[in-house]
Amino acid sequence: MPEQARLYDLMLVVSMTAEDERRAKILSDVEAQITSGGGAIERNDDWHSRPLAYEINHQAEGEYHLFQFTGPTALLEDLDHNLRIDDAVLRFRIIRVVPGTPPAPDSPPPVVAGTPAAAQAAQAAPAPAAAAPAAVAAEDS
């Protein structure tokens, strides 16, 4: 009886101290390993740089990625092994999606205020329009 491919979520936190090329290679290796192992990638979300809940290897931020894929259970052992031995991978978690589980969010969760990632997000976002001076003068009268 053939094994049915199950749906999995892979949450991956990559070190910000690794070079951009190395982080890109880790992501492409994960994709290649999933497809060559008989799986198919359903989603690949880049959640960018985000603060960690606690420091890992003296690092306060990591680059978050969410992969959603289908594949045989034999694929998980190889994927787990390769992610575990890579020093640029701070943390990862592979979770089987069971029926009734809510879908993965369409966008990354909000960045907590007061963190370096929040400051970067504030700089990238457009500034809100200032109140017109005429409206301020009308309020004073």
C-alpha positions in Angstrom: 0.0 0.0 0.0 1.6 3.3 -1.0 2.2 5.9 1.6 0.0 9.0 1.3 1.8 12.3 1.3 0.9 14.4 4.3 0.9 18.2 4.7 3.6 19.7 6.9 4.7 23.2 8.1 8.4 23.9 8.4 9.2 27.0 10.5 12.8 27.9 9.9 14.9 30.6 11.7 18.2 31.4 10.0 21.0 33.4 11.6 21.3 37.0 10.6 25.1 36.8 10.9 25.3 34.4 8.0 26.0 36.0 4.6 23.1 36.6 2.3 24.4 34.0 -0.2 24.6 31.4 2.6 21.0 32.1 3.8 19.8 31.9 0.2 21.6 28.5 -0.3 20.0 27.1 2.9 16.5 28.0 1.5 17.2 26.6 -1.9 18.7 23.4 -0.4 15.5 23.0 1.7 13.3 23.4 -1.4 15.5 21.0 -3.5 15.5 18.4 -0.7 11.7 18.5 -0.4 11.2 18.2 -4.2 13.8 15.5 -4.7 12.5 13.5 -1.7 9.1 13.1 -3.4 7.4 16.2 -1.8 5.9 19.3 -3.2 6.1 22.8 -1.8 2.6 24.4 -1.3 3.8 27.7 0.2 7.1 29.5 0.8 6.6 32.6 3.0 9.5 34.9 3.9 8.8 36.7 7.2 12.0 38.7 7.0 14.1 39.7 10.1 12.2 39.4 13.4 13.3 39.6 17.0 13.7 36.3 18.8 11.9 35.6 22.1 15.3 35.0 23.7 18.9 35.1 22.5 20.2 32.1 20.7 23.9 31.9 20.3 24.2 35.5 21.4 21.8 36.7 18.6 18.7 38.7 19.2 17.2 38.5 15.7 16.7 35.8 13.1 15.3 35.6 9.5 12.0 33.6 9.6 10.7 31.4 6.8 7.5 29.3 6.7 7.4 26.4 4.3 4.3 24.4 3.8 4.8 21.2 1.9 3.5 17.7 1.2 5.7 14.7 1.3 6.3 11.2 2.6 7.4 10.7 6.2 10.8 9.4 5.1 11.6 12.9 3.8 11.4 14.3 7.3 14.4 12.4 8.6 16.7 13.7 5.9 15.4 17.2 6.2 15.7 17.1 10.0 19.3 15.8 9.8 20.5 18.5 7.3 18.9 21.4 9.1 20.3 20.2 12.5 23.9 20.1 11.3 23.9 23.5 9.6 25.3 26.2 11.9 23.4 29.0 10.2 20.1 27.5 11.2 19.2 28.8 14.6 15.9 26.8 15.1 13.5 24.9 13.0 10.3 23.0 13.6 8.5 20.5 11.4 4.8 20.2 12.3 2.3 17.8 10.7 -0.9 19.7 9.7 -3.9 17.7 10.9 -7.4 18.1 9.6 -9.2 21.0 11.4 -6.0 23.0 11.9 -6.4 26.7 11.0 -4.6 27.7 7.8 -1.2 29.4 8.0 -1.5 33.2 8.1 -1.4 35.1 4.8 1.1 37.6 6.3 3.7 37.5 9.0 2.6 38.4 12.5 3.2 42.0 13.6 6.6 43.0 14.9 6.6 43.9 18.6 7.2 47.6 19.4 10.5 48.5 21.0 12.6 45.9 19.1 15.2 46.6 16.4 13.0 44.9 13.8 10.1 47.3 14.8 12.4 50.3 14.2 13.4 48.9 10.8 9.7 48.4 9.9 8.9 51.9 11.0 11.6 53.4 8.8 10.4 51.4 5.8 6.7 52.4 6.3 5.5 55.7 5.0 5.0 58.4 7.6 1.4 59.4 8.4 0.3 62.7 6.9 0.5 65.6 9.3 -2.6 67.6 10.2 -3.1 70.6 8.0 -2.2 74.0 9.7 -5.7 75.4 8.7 -7.4 72.6 10.7 -5.2 73.3 13.7 -6.0 77.0 13.5 -9.8 76.3 13.3 -9.6 74.2 16.5 -7.9 77.1 18.4 -10.8 79.5 17.7 
